[in-house]
Amino acid sequence: MADRVSPVITDAVTQANVKVLAESPAMSLSNLYQTISQSLSLSAQNAVTAQQQSNIIYQTTTTQGVSLIYSIDTAAEGATTGKLLRADTPDVLADVIGVVKALKDLK
């Protein structure tokens, strides 16, 4: 057997090793770019989801606020009407009429 290896074989092995070593930085950077792009797209998706949930909460809060405003006005008119029905002295009637006029001015 010969102790020497053919230069053609060593050249082929060397070229294969050089090719693998040359491609390593490109492969690692491509993996890094894919990881970063997936992270950024997930962040954008989370931001959109959070914005949608916030819009639902804001709409619900607005609806509850408007409902509360309407119920307060109705309760005030109801209380005034109740006082008016129970009133039997002129000064109480005058106070109730003043409150009713003030409520009409608010609308």
C-alpha positions as CSV (number, residue, x, y, z in Angstrom):
1,M,0.0,0.0,0.0
2,A,1.1,3.5,-0.7
3,D,1.6,5.9,2.2
4,R,0.8,8.9,0.0
5,V,-2.7,10.0,-0.9
6,S,-3.3,11.2,-4.4
7,P,-3.3,15.0,-4.8
8,V,-6.6,14.8,-6.7
9,I,-8.3,13.3,-3.6
10,T,-6.8,15.8,-1.2
11,D,-7.7,18.6,-3.5
12,A,-11.4,17.4,-3.7
13,V,-11.6,17.0,0.1
14,T,-10.0,20.5,0.6
15,Q,-12.5,22.0,-1.9
16,A,-15.4,20.5,-0.1
17,N,-14.2,21.8,3.3
18,V,-13.6,25.2,1.9
19,K,-17.1,25.3,0.4
20,V,-18.7,24.4,3.8
21,L,-16.6,27.0,5.6
22,A,-17.4,29.6,3.0
23,E,-21.2,29.0,3.3
24,S,-21.3,29.1,7.1
25,P,-21.5,32.9,7.5
26,A,-24.2,33.2,4.8
27,M,-26.3,30.4,6.4
28,S,-26.0,31.8,9.9
29,L,-26.9,35.3,8.7
30,S,-29.9,33.9,6.8
31,N,-31.1,32.1,9.9
32,L,-30.6,35.3,11.9
33,Y,-32.6,37.3,9.3
34,Q,-35.4,34.8,9.4
35,T,-35.6,34.9,13.2
36,I,-35.6,38.7,13.3
37,S,-38.3,38.9,10.6
38,Q,-40.5,36.4,12.4
39,S,-40.1,38.3,15.7
40,L,-41.0,41.6,14.1
41,S,-44.0,40.1,12.4
42,L,-45.2,38.6,15.6
43,S,-44.7,42.0,17.4
44,A,-46.8,43.7,14.7
45,Q,-49.5,41.1,15.0
46,N,-49.5,41.5,18.8
47,A,-49.8,45.3,18.4
48,V,-52.8,44.9,16.0
49,T,-54.5,42.5,18.4
50,A,-53.9,44.9,21.4
51,Q,-55.3,47.8,19.4
52,Q,-58.4,45.8,18.4
53,Q,-59.0,44.9,22.1
54,S,-58.5,48.5,23.1
55,N,-61.0,49.6,20.6
56,I,-63.5,47.2,21.9
57,I,-62.9,48.4,25.5
58,Y,-63.1,52.1,24.4
59,Q,-66.4,51.4,22.6
60,T,-67.8,49.6,25.6
61,T,-66.8,52.4,27.9
62,T,-68.3,55.0,25.6
63,T,-71.6,53.1,25.5
64,Q,-71.7,52.7,29.2
65,G,-70.9,56.4,29.7
66,V,-73.7,57.5,27.4
67,S,-76.1,55.1,29.0
68,L,-75.1,56.5,32.4
69,I,-75.7,60.1,31.2
70,Y,-79.1,59.2,29.8
71,S,-80.1,57.4,33.0
72,I,-79.0,60.3,35.3
73,D,-81.1,62.7,33.2
74,T,-84.1,60.4,33.4
75,A,-83.7,59.9,37.1
76,A,-83.5,63.7,37.7
77,E,-86.6,64.2,35.7
78,G,-88.4,61.4,37.5
79,A,-87.4,62.8,40.9
80,T,-88.6,66.3,39.9
81,T,-91.9,64.8,38.7
82,G,-92.3,63.0,41.9
83,K,-91.6,66.1,44.0
84,L,-94.1,68.0,41.8
85,L,-96.8,65.4,42.4
86,R,-96.2,65.4,46.2
87,A,-95.9,69.2,46.5
88,D,-98.7,71.1,48.1
89,T,-97.1,74.4,49.0
90,P,-96.3,77.2,46.6
91,D,-92.6,77.6,47.5
92,V,-92.0,73.9,46.7
93,L,-93.8,74.2,43.4
94,A,-91.7,77.3,42.5
95,D,-88.5,75.3,43.3
96,V,-89.7,72.4,41.2
97,I,-90.6,74.7,38.3
98,G,-87.1,76.2,38.5
99,V,-85.5,72.8,38.4
100,V,-87.6,71.8,35.4
101,K,-86.6,75.0,33.6
102,A,-82.9,74.3,34.4
103,L,-83.2,70.8,33.0
104,K,-84.8,72.0,29.8
105,D,-81.9,74.5,29.4
106,L,-79.4,71.7,29.7
107,K,-80.9,69.8,26.8
